[in-house]
């Protein structure tokens, strides 16, 4: 597939497109879970050494690493961060191509192999040209898929050691066609919280339920009632999702035994701390009240996992302008609808201004593509040079060389 992309960075990077593709496919064949990215990190380090970056720092956030590239000039004192995630998923791959996963039960089902390859390609271009005034900090992050690897890197002093003024990341998006970029100037991804509801009743014989306090009955009422929180407590102009996704109670082989306890587990998604706090409070009140009305008790444990991924307006406008310089205004969606999925780049955006972008990689019309976390997913190698050029252009346009 041929993409219509302008700019010096894209033309330069497109010349070594086959090498980027081979690198990406090697990573795809060797997936690793969060904080286990030993092979991936070693391949990235080797590639960065060949690229000729100025510094490589390893062991940040366990298996994370950071590359530093200084421009032709550094008098501006500017420093921009670019981030890519490296980890895979605990799922079986059902593809048949030569670079499919060589590890049973592990798969790059979210495209982090492509994200890593694009940032390595950007590193090569930036190290070869250095057409900027400042310092580029390339962050290769472990453990995005549920391990909070971004926070681990921050805890290891990421931004104290590399005090970037802004930080950017991108994620492939099968719902958008290749050659397009999407973002907005506010929430891009929701906060992801885990809720566990422990219901305690009194077990007994299924033929004599009047002698029991049935926790399964209580669970059923709770499952239905909690859906009223979004429809009746959250403002209609706000967005939230409550999904109770698992119920554990009793023994499927004991058809006539009412258990003494039940457990519900689910997730809550929201975009603002106010809505997040409201849902946490209402869940506790509602579950406790329903359980008490049946003579049971309910304990709600609410765990805040990932915060919302929120772009800062100035950096979102800048990133949109950079994208336009590559693919044209018609191919940049600046009011992209937020996703209820979650992303741990949110931890970085809590402490640094920046933006999170979507890179189209689906079919020609953006429909019918194989979506993320699917056992037949694969990253679209056609968009590798564009993603790399977008990374590089954020650096070049964010820290331009002084004109003569």
C-alpha positions as CSV (number, residue, x, y, z in Angstrom):
1,X,0.0,0.0,0.0
2,X,1.4,3.4,-1.0
3,X,0.7,6.3,1.5
4,X,0.7,9.9,0.4
5,X,2.9,11.5,3.0
6,X,5.1,14.6,2.8
7,X,8.2,15.8,4.5
8,X,11.9,15.0,4.6
9,X,11.6,12.7,7.6
10,X,9.2,10.4,5.9
11,X,11.2,10.2,2.7
12,X,14.4,9.5,4.7
13,X,12.8,6.8,6.8
14,X,11.0,5.1,3.9
15,X,14.4,4.3,2.4
16,X,15.0,1.8,5.2
17,X,11.4,0.6,5.5
18,X,12.3,-3.1,4.8
19,X,14.7,-3.0,7.7
20,X,12.1,-1.6,10.0
21,X,9.6,-4.3,8.9
22,X,12.1,-7.1,9.6
23,X,12.8,-5.7,13.0
24,X,9.1,-5.4,13.8
25,X,8.4,-8.9,12.7
26,X,11.3,-10.3,14.8
27,X,9.7,-8.6,17.9
28,X,6.3,-10.0,16.9
29,X,7.8,-13.6,16.8
30,X,9.3,-13.1,20.3
31,X,6.5,-11.6,22.5
32,X,7.2,-11.0,26.2
33,X,4.9,-10.0,29.1
34,X,5.3,-6.9,31.2
35,X,8.6,-6.6,33.1
36,X,9.8,-9.7,31.2
37,X,10.9,-7.9,28.0
38,X,14.5,-9.1,28.2
39,X,14.8,-10.1,24.6
40,X,12.9,-7.1,23.3
41,X,15.0,-4.6,25.4
42,X,18.2,-6.3,24.2
43,X,17.1,-6.0,20.5
44,X,16.2,-2.4,21.1
45,X,19.5,-1.6,22.7
46,X,21.4,-3.3,19.9
47,X,19.5,-1.3,17.3
48,X,20.0,2.0,19.2
49,X,23.7,1.3,19.3
50,X,23.8,0.7,15.6
51,X,21.8,3.9,15.1
52,X,24.5,5.9,16.9
53,X,22.4,7.6,19.7
54,X,24.3,9.5,22.2
55,X,23.2,7.7,25.4
56,X,21.4,4.5,26.3
57,X,20.1,4.0,29.8
58,X,18.8,0.5,30.8
59,X,17.0,-0.9,33.8
60,X,14.6,2.0,34.3
61,X,11.3,0.5,35.4
62,X,12.9,-2.9,35.5
63,X,13.2,-3.7,31.8
64,X,12.6,-0.2,30.4
65,X,15.3,1.8,28.6
66,X,15.8,5.4,27.4
67,X,17.8,6.7,24.5
68,X,19.1,10.3,24.3
69,X,19.9,12.1,21.1
70,X,21.2,15.6,21.0
71,X,20.5,17.9,18.1
72,X,23.0,19.9,16.0
73,X,22.4,22.6,18.5
74,X,21.3,22.4,22.2
75,X,21.2,26.1,23.0
76,X,17.4,26.1,23.3
77,X,17.7,23.9,26.4
78,X,14.5,22.1,25.1
79,X,13.9,18.4,25.8
80,X,11.0,16.4,24.2
81,X,10.1,12.9,25.2
82,X,8.7,10.2,22.9
83,X,7.3,7.0,24.3
84,X,6.7,3.5,22.9
85,X,5.4,0.4,24.8
86,X,7.1,-3.0,24.4
87,X,5.1,-5.7,26.1
88,X,2.8,-8.4,24.6
89,X,-0.4,-10.1,25.8
90,X,-1.1,-13.5,27.5
91,X,-3.1,-14.8,24.6
92,X,-2.7,-17.5,21.9
93,X,-2.0,-16.3,18.3
94,X,-4.0,-17.9,15.5
95,X,-2.1,-16.4,12.5
96,X,-0.2,-18.5,10.0
97,X,2.4,-16.1,8.7
98,X,6.1,-16.7,9.1
99,X,6.6,-14.2,11.9
100,X,3.8,-15.5,14.1
101,X,4.5,-15.9,17.8
102,X,7.1,-18.6,18.7
103,X,5.8,-18.7,22.3
104,X,2.6,-20.6,23.0
105,X,0.1,-18.4,24.9
106,X,1.9,-15.2,24.2
107,X,1.2,-12.7,21.4
108,X,1.7,-9.2,20.3
109,X,-2.0,-8.6,19.9
110,X,-2.0,-4.9,20.5
111,X,0.8,-3.7,18.2
112,X,3.4,-2.8,20.7
113,X,5.9,-4.5,18.4
114,X,5.0,-1.9,15.8
115,X,5.2,1.0,18.3
116,X,8.7,-0.1,19.4
117,X,9.9,-0.5,15.8
118,X,8.6,3.0,14.9
119,X,10.4,4.6,17.7
120,X,13.6,2.8,16.8
121,X,13.3,4.0,13.2
122,X,12.7,7.6,14.5
123,X,15.9,7.2,16.6
124,X,17.9,6.2,13.5
125,X,16.6,9.2,11.5
126,X,17.2,11.7,14.4
127,X,20.7,10.3,15.0
128,X,21.6,10.5,11.4
129,X,20.2,14.0,10.7
130,X,20.1,15.8,14.1
131,X,18.1,18.7,12.5
132,X,16.9,20.1,15.7
133,X,18.0,22.4,18.6
134,X,17.6,20.5,21.8
135,X,17.5,16.9,23.2
136,X,15.3,14.1,22.2
137,X,14.5,11.5,24.9
138,X,13.2,8.2,23.5
139,X,11.4,6.1,26.2
140,X,10.9,2.4,25.6
141,X,8.4,1.4,28.3
142,X,7.7,-2.1,29.7
143,X,4.5,-3.4,31.2
144,X,1.7,-1.3,29.6
145,X,-0.8,-4.1,29.6
146,X,-1.9,-4.0,33.2
147,X,1.4,-3.6,34.9
148,X,1.6,0.2,35.1
149,X,5.1,0.2,33.6
150,X,4.9,4.0,33.0
151,X,4.5,4.6,36.7
152,X,7.4,2.2,37.4
153,X,9.7,4.2,35.1
154,X,8.5,7.4,36.8
155,X,9.2,5.9,40.2
156,X,12.7,5.1,39.0
157,X,13.3,8.8,38.4
158,X,12.5,9.0,34.7
159,X,11.6,12.6,34.6
160,X,14.2,13.7,37.2
161,X,16.9,12.1,35.1
162,X,15.4,13.3,31.8
163,X,13.4,16.5,32.5
164,X,11.4,16.8,29.3
165,X,9.1,19.7,28.8
166,X,6.6,17.6,27.0
167,X,6.0,13.9,26.1
168,X,4.2,12.2,23.3
169,X,3.0,8.7,22.4
170,X,0.9,7.1,19.7
171,X,-1.1,3.9,19.3
172,X,-2.1,2.1,16.2
173,X,-5.9,2.2,15.5
174,X,-7.4,-0.3,13.2
175,X,-10.7,1.6,13.0
176,X,-8.9,4.4,11.1
177,X,-7.5,3.9,7.6
178,X,-3.7,4.1,6.9
179,X,-2.4,7.6,6.4
180,X,-4.7,9.2,9.0
181,X,-4.0,10.5,12.5
182,X,-6.5,11.1,15.2
183,X,-6.4,13.0,18.5
184,X,-8.3,15.6,20.6
185,X,-7.4,18.2,23.2
186,X,-8.8,16.4,26.2
187,X,-9.6,12.9,27.3
188,X,-8.4,10.2,24.9
189,X,-8.7,7.1,27.1
190,X,-10.7,6.4,30.3
191,X,-9.6,5.7,33.8
192,X,-9.7,2.0,34.5
193,X,-10.7,0.9,38.0
194,X,-11.3,-2.6,39.5
195,X,-14.3,-3.2,41.8
196,X,-14.7,-6.3,43.9
197,X,-17.9,-6.9,45.9
198,X,-17.9,-9.5,48.6
199,X,-21.4,-10.6,49.7
200,X,-21.8,-12.5,52.9
201,X,-25.1,-14.3,53.7
202,X,-26.0,-17.6,55.3
203,X,-25.9,-20.8,53.4
204,X,-28.2,-23.7,53.5
205,X,-30.4,-26.2,51.6
206,X,-31.8,-25.1,48.3
207,X,-35.1,-26.7,49.3
208,X,-35.4,-24.5,52.4
209,X,-34.3,-21.0,51.3
210,X,-36.3,-19.4,54.1
211,X,-33.7,-20.8,56.5
212,X,-30.9,-19.0,54.6
213,X,-29.8,-15.5,53.5
214,X,-29.1,-16.2,49.9
215,X,-26.0,-14.2,48.6
216,X,-26.8,-15.2,45.0
217,X,-30.1,-13.5,45.2
218,X,-28.4,-10.4,46.7
219,X,-25.8,-10.5,43.9
220,X,-28.6,-10.6,41.3
221,X,-30.2,-7.4,42.7
222,X,-26.8,-5.7,42.9
223,X,-25.9,-6.5,39.3
224,X,-29.2,-4.9,38.1
225,X,-29.1,-1.9,40.6
226,X,-25.6,-0.7,39.9
227,X,-26.6,0.1,36.3
228,X,-28.7,2.9,37.7
229,X,-25.6,4.7,38.9
230,X,-24.7,5.8,35.3
231,X,-28.3,6.4,34.2
232,X,-29.4,8.2,37.4
233,X,-26.4,9.6,39.2
234,X,-23.9,10.5,36.5
235,X,-24.7,13.7,34.6
236,X,-25.9,12.9,31.0
237,X,-23.1,15.1,29.5
238,X,-20.5,13.0,31.3
239,X,-19.5,9.5,30.3
240,X,-19.0,6.4,32.5
241,X,-19.2,2.6,32.3
242,X,-19.8,0.1,35.0
243,X,-19.4,-3.6,34.0
244,X,-19.7,-6.4,36.5
245,X,-18.0,-9.1,34.5
246,X,-17.7,-12.1,36.8
247,X,-19.7,-13.8,39.5
248,X,-18.4,-16.5,41.8
249,X,-20.7,-18.3,44.2
250,X,-21.3,-21.9,45.2
251,X,-20.4,-25.1,43.4
252,X,-21.9,-25.9,40.0
253,X,-22.0,-29.6,41.1
254,X,-24.1,-28.8,44.2
255,X,-27.4,-27.9,42.7
256,X,-29.3,-27.8,46.0
257,X,-26.7,-25.9,48.2
258,X,-27.2,-22.2,48.7
259,X,-23.7,-20.8,49.4
260,X,-22.8,-18.5,52.3
261,X,-21.0,-16.0,50.1
262,X,-20.7,-14.6,46.6
263,X,-18.2,-12.4,44.9
264,X,-18.7,-9.9,42.0
265,X,-15.8,-8.5,40.1
266,X,-15.9,-5.8,37.4
267,X,-14.5,-2.6,36.0
268,X,-15.4,1.0,36.1
269,X,-14.5,3.5,33.4
270,X,-14.7,7.3,33.6
271,X,-12.9,10.4,32.3
272,X,-12.9,12.8,35.3
273,X,-11.9,12.4,39.0
274,X,-15.3,13.9,40.0
275,X,-17.2,11.1,38.2
276,X,-14.8,8.5,39.4
277,X,-15.3,9.5,43.1
278,X,-19.1,9.7,42.6
279,X,-19.2,6.1,41.3
280,X,-16.9,4.8,44.0
281,X,-19.2,6.3,46.7
282,X,-22.5,5.2,45.1
283,X,-21.2,1.7,44.6
284,X,-20.5,1.4,48.3
285,X,-23.8,2.9,49.3
286,X,-25.9,0.9,46.9
287,X,-24.3,-2.5,47.5
288,X,-24.4,-2.1,51.3
289,X,-28.0,-0.9,51.3
290,X,-29.2,-3.8,49.0
291,X,-27.4,-6.4,51.0
292,X,-28.7,-5.1,54.3
293,X,-32.3,-5.1,53.0
294,X,-31.9,-8.9,52.6
295,X,-30.1,-9.4,55.9
296,X,-26.7,-9.9,54.3
297,X,-23.6,-7.7,54.1
298,X,-21.5,-6.4,51.2
299,X,-18.0,-5.1,51.2
300,X,-16.9,-3.1,48.2
301,X,-13.2,-2.8,47.4
302,X,-12.5,-0.1,44.8
303,X,-9.1,-0.1,43.2
304,X,-8.0,2.8,41.0
305,X,-5.7,1.2,38.4
306,X,-5.0,3.6,35.5
307,X,-6.0,7.3,35.5
308,X,-7.7,8.8,32.4
309,X,-5.4,9.6,29.5
310,X,-5.9,13.4,29.0
311,X,-4.1,15.4,26.4
312,X,-3.1,19.0,27.3
313,X,-4.6,21.5,24.8
314,X,-1.4,23.2,23.6
315,X,0.4,20.0,23.0
316,X,-2.6,18.4,21.3
317,X,-2.8,21.4,18.9
318,X,0.9,21.2,18.2
319,X,0.8,17.4,17.6
320,X,-2.2,18.0,15.2
321,X,-0.2,20.6,13.3
322,X,2.7,18.2,13.0
323,X,0.5,15.5,11.7
324,X,-1.1,17.9,9.2
325,X,2.4,18.8,7.9
326,X,2.8,15.1,7.0
327,X,-0.6,13.9,5.8
328,X,-2.6,17.1,5.2
329,X,-5.4,18.6,7.2
330,X,-8.1,16.3,5.6
331,X,-6.3,13.2,7.1
332,X,-6.1,14.5,10.7
333,X,-9.1,14.1,13.0
334,X,-8.7,16.7,15.7
335,X,-11.9,15.8,17.6
336,X,-11.5,12.1,17.8
337,X,-14.0,10.3,20.0
338,X,-12.4,9.2,23.3
339,X,-12.2,5.5,24.0
340,X,-13.4,3.7,27.2
341,X,-10.2,1.6,27.0
342,X,-7.3,2.6,29.3
343,X,-3.7,3.4,28.7
344,X,-0.9,3.8,31.2
345,X,0.7,6.6,29.3
346,X,-1.8,8.4,31.5
347,X,0.7,8.3,34.3
348,X,3.2,10.3,32.3
349,X,0.5,12.8,31.2
350,X,-0.3,13.4,34.9
351,X,3.1,14.8,35.5
352,X,4.1,16.2,32.1
353,X,2.2,18.1,29.4
354,X,1.8,16.1,26.2
355,X,-0.4,14.2,23.8
356,X,-1.5,10.7,22.9
357,X,-2.3,10.1,19.2
358,X,-4.0,7.5,17.1
359,X,-2.3,6.2,14.0
360,X,-4.6,4.7,11.4
361,X,-3.6,1.3,10.3
362,X,-6.9,-0.4,9.3
363,X,-8.4,-1.2,5.9
364,X,-8.7,1.5,3.2
365,X,-12.0,2.7,4.5
366,X,-11.2,2.1,8.2
367,X,-13.8,-0.6,8.6
368,X,-13.6,-4.3,8.9
369,X,-10.0,-4.4,10.2
370,X,-8.9,-6.9,12.7
371,X,-9.1,-5.1,16.0
372,X,-6.8,-5.0,19.0
373,X,-6.5,-8.0,21.3
374,X,-7.7,-10.3,18.6
375,X,-6.0,-13.6,18.1
376,X,-5.6,-12.8,14.4
377,X,-4.4,-9.3,14.8
378,X,-1.1,-8.1,13.2
379,X,0.4,-4.7,12.9
380,X,0.2,-3.1,9.5
381,X,3.8,-2.6,8.4
382,X,2.7,-0.1,5.7
383,X,2.4,2.6,8.4
384,X,5.8,2.1,10.0
385,X,7.5,4.9,8.2
386,X,4.6,7.3,8.8
387,X,4.6,6.6,12.6
388,X,8.4,7.0,12.7
389,X,8.2,10.2,10.8
390,X,5.5,11.5,13.1
391,X,7.7,10.8,16.1
392,X,10.7,12.5,14.5
393,X,8.7,15.5,13.3
394,X,7.4,16.2,16.8
395,X,11.1,16.6,17.8
396,X,12.1,18.6,14.7
397,X,9.2,21.0,14.8
398,X,9.1,21.2,18.6
399,X,12.8,22.1,18.8
400,X,13.5,23.8,15.4
401,X,17.0,24.9,14.4
402,X,17.5,28.6,14.4
403,X,17.3,30.1,10.9
404,X,20.4,31.9,9.5
